Amino acid sequence: MWGQLSPLPSRDGKMAITPIICNIGSVDIHSLVPNKDEVEQVFTEKLDTLCDSARLGFTQYRSAGGYTLPVFHGMNHRIWGLTAIITHQLLGILAPTHYRHKLKFILPLLKVRR
């Protein structure tokens, strides 16, 4: 085990997810049996593909004071939600010279009343 990332709240806020970072060696992803209530699909993606700025997008939410989440797209699978947040944090640690993307919240323009 190399370490852990900071705990992240689940969508409903009822629990915290703490990503554990480790090397588990070579794994045949087809032999994994994920919990279907927690995992929709298992796949792999290369680090250089994930670090490519053309594959990174952002979704901006205005609720709860506003926040921005990363989205990785343009591959065989779209990575979004909690998985994208964990991926974003992990890439900043594993490949800091190749992945320098920061999340910014841009305040929406206010409509001017006339």
C-alpha positions in Angstrom: 0.0 0.0 0.0 1.3 3.4 -1.0 -1.2 5.5 0.9 -4.7 6.9 0.8 -6.4 10.0 -0.6 -8.6 12.2 1.5 -12.1 10.8 2.2 -14.8 11.9 -0.2 -18.5 12.1 0.6 -20.9 9.8 -1.3 -23.6 11.4 -3.5 -26.2 11.2 -0.7 -23.7 12.3 2.0 -24.4 9.2 4.1 -20.9 7.8 4.0 -17.3 8.7 3.1 -15.2 6.9 0.5 -11.5 6.7 1.2 -9.5 5.7 -1.9 -6.6 3.4 -1.1 -3.6 3.7 -3.5 -1.5 0.5 -3.9 0.2 -1.7 -6.4 -1.6 -5.0 -6.7 0.5 -6.4 -9.6 -0.8 -7.8 -12.8 -4.6 -8.4 -12.8 -6.8 -9.9 -15.4 -9.8 -7.6 -15.2 -12.1 -10.3 -16.7 -11.5 -12.4 -13.6 -12.7 -9.7 -11.2 -16.2 -10.1 -9.6 -17.3 -6.5 -8.7 -20.2 -5.7 -6.4 -23.0 -4.8 -8.9 -24.5 -2.4 -6.4 -21.2 -0.4 -6.4 -19.5 -1.0 -9.7 -21.1 -0.6 -13.1 -18.1 -1.7 -15.2 -14.4 -2.5 -14.9 -12.0 -1.3 -17.5 -8.4 0.0 -17.8 -7.1 3.2 -19.4 -3.5 4.3 -20.0 -2.1 7.2 -17.8 -0.9 9.2 -20.9 -4.4 9.0 -22.3 -5.9 10.3 -19.0 -3.3 13.1 -18.8 -4.2 14.3 -22.3 -6.0 17.7 -21.9 -8.1 17.0 -25.0 -9.8 14.2 -23.0 -10.6 16.3 -19.9 -13.8 18.3 -19.5 -15.6 19.8 -16.6 -19.2 19.9 -15.4 -20.2 22.9 -13.5 -23.0 22.8 -10.9 -24.7 25.9 -9.5 -26.4 24.3 -6.5 -24.9 24.2 -3.0 -22.9 27.3 -3.7 -21.5 26.0 -7.0 -18.9 23.4 -7.7 -17.0 21.9 -10.7 -16.3 18.2 -11.3 -13.9 16.7 -13.9 -15.1 14.4 -16.7 -12.8 12.3 -18.8 -14.2 11.6 -22.3 -13.1 10.8 -25.8 -12.1 7.2 -24.9 -14.1 4.0 -24.9 -15.6 4.9 -21.5 -16.6 8.2 -20.0 -15.3 8.6 -16.5 -17.4 10.9 -14.4 -18.7 11.4 -10.8 -16.8 10.1 -7.9 -14.5 8.0 -10.1 -13.5 11.1 -12.1 -12.8 13.0 -8.8 -10.6 10.1 -7.6 -8.9 9.9 -11.0 -8.2 13.6 -11.1 -6.7 13.6 -7.6 -4.6 10.5 -8.3 -3.2 11.8 -11.6 -2.0 15.0 -9.8 0.0 12.7 -7.5 1.2 10.0 -9.9 2.0 12.3 -12.9 2.3 15.9 -11.6 4.5 17.0 -14.5 2.1 15.6 -17.1 -1.2 16.3 -15.4 -1.5 19.9 -14.3 -5.2 20.5 -14.6 -7.0 22.5 -11.9 -10.7 22.6 -11.2 -12.1 26.1 -11.3 -15.6 27.3 -10.6 -16.6 30.1 -12.9 -19.4 32.2 -11.6 -22.3 32.5 -14.1 -23.0 35.9 -15.6 -25.9 37.6 -14.0 -28.7 38.7 -16.2 -29.0 42.5 -16.3 -32.6 43.7 -15.7 -33.6 46.6 -17.9 
